[in-house]
Amino acid sequence: MPLTGSYLGDAAAAVTFVAAMLVLVCRWIYGYWKRRGVPFLEPESVFGNFKEILLSRKYFGEGLQELYWRLQPHPYGGIFVSLRPALLVRDPDLIKSCLVKDFNHFQHRGFKVDEKHDPLSAHLFNLGGPRWRALRTKLTPTFTSGKMRLMFPLMEACAREMVAVLQPLAEGRQEVEIKEWNARFTTDVIGTCAFGIQCNSLRDPESEFRKMGRSIFNSPLRTLFNFVRCGYLLHINSVSPGCERFFMGVVRDTVDYRKKNDVKRNDFVNLLLELQEKGQVQPDHESADTGKKVAHSPDIDFTFTDDLFAAQCFVFFVAGFETSSTTMSFCIHELAVNPDVQDRLRSEVDSVLSRHGGEVTYDAVQEMTYLDMVVAETLRKYPPVANFSRACTEPYNLPGTSVRIENPVKVIIPVYAIHHDPKYYPDPEKFDPERFTEEGKASRHHFVYLPFGEGPRICIGMRFGLLQAKLGIASLVSKFVFSATSKTPVKLRMDPKSAVTSSIGGINVRISARTRNDGEW
């Protein structure tokens, strides 16, 4: 039956009414900060202030950096992530309050955990509340200095393998995309230190672990869905079904083999097995964050299921291989375009190794103070996680103001922007390891350097990641010289589609073998 004019008129009126209501709802939502007297940035569309970021047109760090400067000189300001209000915090004292002093108000990261449909989402990074606190307490002993020392020989074997496979390329003075090689190295390190598995990624770029690593960080649409919370509502997993099956299978097979053969190793899986079997940690342990003795809280009860076990292994792999490999790669890039820094670092590496019989030992790496400064400056200029957030779990009054933050509003810490603020780091685009002398660090506010976060939710694997990166860089610099090529820009362009800070086109440098004239030990 053909539609009459009356029907068409009614339909048009209904559409107009719905559209008008949507406009009114959006106006009400976008008036959130104005009603509270908070300085804010007007949203540009239904994407809020995040259109270019959410559509993968702009690198997350640089996108937040623009908002950071637009809010100057305010210590904080309201923004909108799509239709959700958030508070961008610029002042280091306020950052300290949120992350440490008043942590009880900001315990969650605000990510959704769906253990039924997405079992790998229930890991330490995502969890909040009592379960996070209990799991954090139980996992902390894995990352103490003593455990790092025990794991170091496993790491060092991977570093020697990396040097061996790169040697022929260096002898031919070839151009290489160093990020891929570093990713293979860190994949092998995580494979052996977490699972006790020889991934062999350095020899076989198509190894299963390396392919899974690539797939995790090459799904911008999945990342977008989960960022705006559509993924949780639509049951879109944080990883692909194939990736989930792979990690579940690897963990299951590893656990079954160890239980059947009574295998004990100094690695992550072994600690998780102890937790699962005993249900508790030792009464006293050394904190991975402070190095101090921490008493176990007997009132913490935590059921360690097989899925939860797999989720912790998964996040250890993801967080461990990608962030360290990008840090190593950015460092190599800076050494290639700053040969004076590279020469000074190599001189220190040679000097320290000469005192240790030419071996890259745990103690040798700890003695390399300039290496520590170089890595710290790399993490300043290229923080792997450009920004992080905390969800308000209890209503909070901003110190010295009448502004009240309510549950579940997020506070966003713009790490990349703070690390590139000339007020804290003069000439921020310059790569200058001297910023991290003891005097340099003491002259700055502690909370303007946040590559691993801070407070109770500081990255639990910080020591592991730093040790892995320092070992890799020291091993490479001791044997090879890196230089710029026509494909090596002075300023890298960041990839807006990457979940962690990464450059478009990788990191291209020339690798050359050292000669006797280079003073190789």
Salt bridges, closest charged atoms under 4 A:
GLU44 OE2 - ARG70 NH1 3.64
GLU52 OE2 - ARG57 NH1 3.37
GLU66 OE2 - LYS58 NZ 2.75
ASP93 OD1 - HIS445 NE2 2.79
ASP114 OD2 - HIS117 ND1 3.13
ASP114 OD2 - HIS235 ND1 3.26
GLU115 OE2 - ARG131 NH1 2.51
GLU156 OE1 - ARG160 NE 2.82
GLU161 OE2 - ARG203 NE 2.63
GLU175 OE2 - ARG510 NH2 3.57
GLU180 OE2 - ARG184 NE 3.15
GLU180 OE1 - ARG210 NH2 2.90
GLU180 OE2 - ARG214 NH2 3.17
GLU206 OE2 - ARG214 NH1 3.96
GLU208 OE2 - LYS211 NZ 3.08
ASP267 OD2 - ARG258 NH2 2.53
ASP267 OD2 - ARG265 NH1 2.73
GLU286 OE2 - ARG463 NH1 3.50
ASP289 OD2 - ARG136 NH2 2.92
GLU322 OE2 - LYS179 NZ 3.37
GLU334 OE2 - LYS381 NZ 2.96
ASP343 OD1 - ARG346 NH1 3.68
ASP350 OD2 - ARG514 NH2 2.85
ASP363 OD1 - ARG149 NH2 3.11
GLU367 OE1 - ARG355 NH2 3.10
GLU367 OE2 - HIS356 NE2 2.93
ASP372 OD1 - LYS470 NZ 2.54
GLU377 OE2 - ARG380 NH2 2.89
GLU377 OE2 - ARG435 NE 3.00
GLU406 OE1 - ARG36 NH2 3.33
GLU429 OE2 - HIS420 NE2 3.84
GLU429 OE1 - LYS491 NZ 3.28
GLU434 OE2 - ARG344 NH1 2.57
GLU438 OE2 - LYS441 NZ 3.14
GLU454 OE2 - HIS446 NE2 2.76
GLU520 OE2 - LYS479 NZ 3.45
